[in-house]
Every structure is written in C-alpha cells, then in structure tokens.
Amino acid sequence: MARIAIIGGGISGLSAAYYLSKSLKSTPAKIVLIEAGKQFGGWMESSRFDDGTVFEHGPRSLRGVKSEAGYASLLLAEEIGLESKILSVKKEHPASKYRYIYAKDQLCLMPTGPGDLIKKIPPFTRPLAAFGWKEPFRKSVKLHDESIHDFITRRFGEEIATYAFSAMFRGIYAGDTRKLSIKSCLRPVFDMEQQHGSIIRGAIFGKRTKTEIPKSPLVERFRSEGWSLWSFQGGLQTFPETIASKLKEDPNIELHLNTVCADLGFTVDNKANLKYNGKEEVFDHVISTIPSGDLASLMSKQHSSMATDLNRIPLASVGVVNLQFEGDRLPIQALGHLVPFCEPDRVLGILYDSCSFPGHGTLDRPTTRLSVMMGGAWFEDHFGPVDQYSDDELTEVALKATRDQLGIKEKPFRVISKVAKRGIPQYNVGHSDIVDSVFSYAESKKFPLTILGACYKGISLNDCILNSRNTMKSLGEQMTQ
Ligand SMILES: Cc1cc2nc3c(=O)[nH]c(=O)nc-3n(C[C@H](O)[C@H](O)[C@H](O)COP(=O)(O)OP(=O)(O)OC[C@H]3O[C@@H](n4cnc5c(N)ncnc54)[C@H](O)[C@@H]3O)c2cc1C
C-alpha cells in the first residue's frame, strides 16, 4: 500500500487529504497528515463564547465568487454536509453593497454603481470617469512584471493607485502595492494590457473564459441569492473541524496534532524521509502545505538553492484586535473600511463584523463587533520585531482608530488581540519567477513532492481549496495508473 504524508493541517492540507483519499478510493493508500498546532485549520481560528458571540482571529469569510475557485469551496462545504450551517451575506445587504475608505479624516463611500463614476466623490479630486476615459489611449508597455502601484499609476493616475488600490490590497494581502506584483495579484488585469494594449479595451473586447457551473443545490442557492460572502455557524473554524472529522472516519487516514515535521529528505530510490515525533519514516510521496519559510527550513540541509528561493517569498504579520461593544454603535452599515497607505494611521482597516454576520453575535441583546487589522507589510515599522510586540499597544491603537474613525467612544466589554505571525504571503514583483524556480527545481530532481498552500498560487481560502482539489485529482490519477 502506498504511503503518502501531508505536512500541515490548515485548509490546504485538510482539503488535500480529503480529495486525495477520494481520488485514490479504488487504490487504497495510507495518508498521514502531520500538523504542528493543537488544532486543525491553520489560520482559520474562531473563538466561541457562551453568550453566542464568535470572534474570528484569521480569515473571517469566504468570498462568494462565480469562478471555479468560488464554486470549489461551495462544493466542498456541501459534500461534507455543512450546507445547513452556512451564514451568507446576500447581494442586497449593506455589507455587500457598501465599502468605505478612510482618508483625509473622513469615511468615503466607494462607488456603488455606474452613476457614481461621473460624480466627484471624496477623497478623489475629480470624478472617477475623468481618470478612466484616457486609459484606452495611453501607451501600453510590454512588461515582465511591475508593482501594482506603478501599473495603476501608469494606466489611471496616481490618485487611483494611492487611494483605491492601496486600500484594497491592504485589505486583501495586508500588503504594500508599491511592492506587490500586478502579474501575480491581478493576472487578468495584467494580461489585458499585454494582449489588448489597455485594460478598458481588454475588458470590452477580451475573450471571456466561460466558467462551468457545477450542478449542485448549494451552488444554485448561492447563485440565485447572490452571496458576496459566506461563513458558518460557529465561525469559519467549523469548516476545518468538519473536514477533519470526515477524515477521521476513514481508516486509511492518520491525523496527528501537536506534531512538528522536523526534517524532510529524499532518497536515491525516489522516496521521502520524514522526521517527526522523534522517528524517521519513509513515504512514497510527500505533500507540503506549510508556509514557504517552513518548507525552506526542512529542505535547507539537502537542497539549499531551493530553500534560498523559498525564503525569498516574504510573509507579513497581521495584528487582529477583536472588539465587542454593548448596543448598536456603528455610524454606518457596511462591510467595513480600509485605510490607504498615504494616511498616517497604523491600522489597515476596520471590519464591521456585526453588520456582515449578525449570526455571530450575542443571542439576547444587540452588540457591535469590530475587527481592527494592523501591521501587515508595515508590522515591524509600526510595532517592532514580531516576536516582541505588545498586546496592550495593539489594543490601544485599535481603540484610538475606532474612536477617531468611527466615533465610538465607549469601552468595549470584550477585547482579544492576536497577531498572525508571518501570516500572509506577499506576492511581490518577481513572485511568479520564484514560484517557477521552486517548482521546476523540485520537478527536475524528480522529488516525490507536491507543493501546495497559500504561498504560491493564490492566498484566498477559495484558491487554496481549488488548488488542493485539482492537484490531488491529478496526483491520484497518476498514482492509480
Ligand atoms: C489575519 C488573516 C486574515 C485573512 N482573511 C482572509 C479572508 O477573510 N478570506 C480569505 O479567503 N482568506 C483570508 N486569509 C488568507 C487565508 O486564511 C490563508 O491564505 C489560508 O488560511 C492558508 O491556508 P493554508 O492551509 O495554505 O496555510 P496555513 O493556514 O498557514 O496552514 C499551514 C499549517 O501548517 C502547519 N505547519 C507549519 N510548519 C509545520 C511543520 N514543520 N510540521 C507540521 N505542521 C506545520 C501550521 O501549524 C499550519 O496549521 C487571511 C489570512 C490571515 C492571516
């Protein structure tokens, strides 16, 4: 019987185990999943309180998108029987419609429809259409890669890059658009300029790849109700917990918690040697789903050049302060607001969790839940070395931001501050070259190794699940041939 190890029990590792066992059904194999932490889920961590409150410390929702990746997460949730536990944010909800940025000392509502493009809305000095109309006539440049900031400045002007795009990418990557790669973070937009000479022309005349809509009652519900975001009763952690309990039902799958994989090497006869729990074991194949820096540490002794490349993918630490206030304190109903990098504040943005997911609130009375995000690409500049930050300082910064930006002066009755240390991979300029180099090195050496996880080909939960599903389907097919 083939023996396969999966290192890491975050969403990538768990979904890899789930899809690999499914794809190997006719050829039973032993799958051993090794997770260093005390619970499964990686960054997906929710705190649940007796009064019904749920706080998210990592990701807080899955994005409802009509793409292969968006459908992959829905299908997985459906297959493991979670459809009745889904909490969705429908298209008419304020958290779907309204997004703000905080700039020039005010909350600025971003356009909600085409009509807003011809109005002058703060913080912009002209109507957005005035930045856009010249774009199709601007000279295009043949590029290998460029920062998002330079790319958007070239196409639409610096104001759009500085306010709209920097805020958006502080929200998604906790990253700095002056470093993040347009090619790796916004590939379709990059391709539009390369193929059509302009983004607007590309959007109008470009060929649309049709996404196949899976036949599934949950996908149908998602499409007809138009969810923009979704989560679960009990928080996002319900997802990895349920996948893990499904995996436990399979006698061919072994799950280990509190177990660090300490070393990984490859033998001349194409096997993998894994050191964990103080013992060394031989596997026919290994699937790594751990962050790039952790994989680099495992590989550095035998394959230092691959480790050097892996270490070139930076990971940003993100501070998340969850606050809960008595009563309804929000001055506006929306998903939240983001703060562009040109503002002096130390926060990346504030998410209005009680607006998006009222189902994660107290059962007996109204309360307001906020998540204040900070640090990211600026963590060390703002808070010092990530192993020496102070929780009190993070909380102080969060409370000042809620006071200054939302006018909430009351004291919260519940506060939890945590830092996702090296939590979000930064796909900086040149990222795709690093990934190519890592993957082609492993391939050229014919390592029995598959590399998955958020550090390479998409950071969202949807991307991680799709990547694990598709890669495990091919691996399963190869192994059953
Ligand atoms: C604060 C924050 C907010 C986010 N918000 C969102 C959001 O709202 N929506 C969204 O779609 N995405 C969001 N993301 C991104 C998304 O959560 C992550 O990209 C995704 O969870 C990564 O999953 P993963 O399994 O690839 O990696 P991880 O979650 O990092 O899992 C890797 C696992 O490997 C384990 N491990 C590491 N080294 C070893 C070792 N040597 N031996 C054994 N185990 C090891 C770790 O303990 C960990 O459990 C957010 C991320 C963060 C940090």
The ligand as an SDF file (V2000), in Angstrom:
LIG
                    3D

 53 58  0  0  0  0  0  0  0  0999 V2000
   -5.3390   37.5330    9.5190 C   0  0  0  0  0  0  0  0  0  0  0  0
   -5.7230   36.8530    8.2340 C   0  0  0  0  0  0  0  0  0  0  0  0
   -6.9290   37.1660    7.6230 C   0  0  0  0  0  0  0  0  0  0  0  0
   -7.2900   36.5300    6.4310 C   0  0  0  0  0  0  0  0  0  0  0  0
   -8.5220   36.8000    5.8790 N   0  0  0  0  0  0  0  0  0  0  0  0
   -8.9630   36.0510    4.8390 C   0  0  0  0  0  0  0  0  0  0  0  0
  -10.3290   36.1110    4.4220 C   0  0  0  0  0  0  0  0  0  0  0  0
  -11.1580   36.8230    5.0210 O   0  0  0  0  0  0  0  0  0  0  0  0
  -10.7140   35.3400    3.3610 N   0  0  0  0  0  0  0  0  0  0  0  0
   -9.8360   34.5140    2.7080 C   0  0  0  0  0  0  0  0  0  0  0  0
  -10.2410   33.8560    1.7370 O   0  0  0  0  0  0  0  0  0  0  0  0
   -8.5440   34.3990    3.1150 N   0  0  0  0  0  0  0  0  0  0  0  0
   -8.0950   35.1320    4.1700 C   0  0  0  0  0  0  0  0  0  0  0  0
   -6.8160   34.9720    4.6360 N   0  0  0  0  0  0  0  0  0  0  0  0
   -5.9150   34.0460    3.9220 C   0  0  0  0  0  0  0  0  0  0  0  0
   -6.2000   32.5820    4.2820 C   0  0  0  0  0  0  0  0  0  0  0  0
   -6.6930   32.4850    5.5810 O   0  0  0  0  0  0  0  0  0  0  0  0
   -4.9160   31.7600    4.2060 C   0  0  0  0  0  0  0  0  0  0  0  0
   -4.2580   32.0030    2.9880 O   0  0  0  0  0  0  0  0  0  0  0  0
   -5.2130   30.2660    4.3220 C   0  0  0  0  0  0  0  0  0  0  0  0
   -5.9000   30.0000    5.5290 O   0  0  0  0  0  0  0  0  0  0  0  0
   -3.9060   29.4880    4.2450 C   0  0  0  0  0  0  0  0  0  0  0  0
   -4.1630   28.1220    4.4440 O   0  0  0  0  0  0  0  0  0  0  0  0
   -3.0050   27.0450    4.3000 P   0  0  0  0  0  0  0  0  0  0  0  0
   -3.5500   25.7450    4.7090 O   0  0  0  0  0  0  0  0  0  0  0  0
   -2.3790   27.1520    2.9570 O   0  0  0  0  0  0  0  0  0  0  0  0
   -1.8740   27.5170    5.3240 O   0  0  0  0  0  0  0  0  0  0  0  0
   -1.9160   27.6580    6.9200 P   0  0  0  0  0  0  0  0  0  0  0  0
   -3.2490   28.0730    7.3880 O   0  0  0  0  0  0  0  0  0  0  0  0
   -0.7250   28.5000    7.2420 O   0  0  0  0  0  0  0  0  0  0  0  0
   -1.6630   26.1620    7.4230 O   0  0  0  0  0  0  0  0  0  0  0  0
   -0.3860   25.5890    7.4470 C   0  0  0  0  0  0  0  0  0  0  0  0
   -0.3220   24.6520    8.6370 C   0  0  0  0  0  0  0  0  0  0  0  0
    0.9550   24.0220    8.6330 O   0  0  0  0  0  0  0  0  0  0  0  0
    1.3770   23.8510    9.9700 C   0  0  0  0  0  0  0  0  0  0  0  0
    2.8360   23.6960    9.9660 N   0  0  0  0  0  0  0  0  0  0  0  0
    3.7920   24.6120    9.6610 C   0  0  0  0  0  0  0  0  0  0  0  0
    5.0270   24.0580    9.7520 N   0  0  0  0  0  0  0  0  0  0  0  0
    4.8380   22.7590   10.1000 C   0  0  0  0  0  0  0  0  0  0  0  0
    5.7220   21.6580   10.3280 C   0  0  0  0  0  0  0  0  0  0  0  0
    7.0530   21.7740   10.2000 N   0  0  0  0  0  0  0  0  0  0  0  0
    5.1870   20.4560   10.6860 N   0  0  0  0  0  0  0  0  0  0  0  0
    3.8280   20.2970   10.8000 C   0  0  0  0  0  0  0  0  0  0  0  0
    2.9530   21.3140   10.5830 N   0  0  0  0  0  0  0  0  0  0  0  0
    3.4550   22.5220   10.2370 C   0  0  0  0  0  0  0  0  0  0  0  0
    0.8970   25.1100   10.6750 C   0  0  0  0  0  0  0  0  0  0  0  0
    0.7630   24.8890   12.0710 O   0  0  0  0  0  0  0  0  0  0  0  0
   -0.4420   25.3620    9.9810 C   0  0  0  0  0  0  0  0  0  0  0  0
   -1.5270   24.8150   10.7020 O   0  0  0  0  0  0  0  0  0  0  0  0
   -6.4150   35.5870    5.8310 C   0  0  0  0  0  0  0  0  0  0  0  0
   -5.1940   35.2690    6.4480 C   0  0  0  0  0  0  0  0  0  0  0  0
   -4.8580   35.8770    7.6470 C   0  0  0  0  0  0  0  0  0  0  0  0
   -3.5580   35.5060    8.3110 C   0  0  0  0  0  0  0  0  0  0  0  0
  1  2  1  0
  2  3  1  0
  2 52  2  0
  3  4  2  0
  4  5  1  0
  4 50  1  0
  5  6  2  0
  6  7  1  0
  6 13  1  0
  7  8  2  0
  7  9  1  0
  9 10  1  0
 10 11  2  0
 10 12  1  0
 12 13  2  0
 13 14  1  0
 14 15  1  0
 14 50  1  0
 15 16  1  0
 16 17  1  0
 16 18  1  0
 18 19  1  0
 18 20  1  0
 20 21  1  0
 20 22  1  0
 22 23  1  0
 23 24  1  0
 24 25  2  0
 24 26  1  0
 24 27  1  0
 27 28  1  0
 28 29  2  0
 28 30  1  0
 28 31  1  0
 31 32  1  0
 32 33  1  0
 33 34  1  0
 33 48  1  0
 34 35  1  0
 35 36  1  0
 35 46  1  0
 36 37  1  0
 36 45  1  0
 37 38  2  0
 38 39  1  0
 39 40  1  0
 39 45  2  0
 40 41  1  0
 40 42  2  0
 42 43  1  0
 43 44  2  0
 44 45  1  0
 46 47  1  0
 46 48  1  0
 48 49  1  0
 50 51  2  0
 51 52  1  0
 52 53  1  0
M  END
$$$$
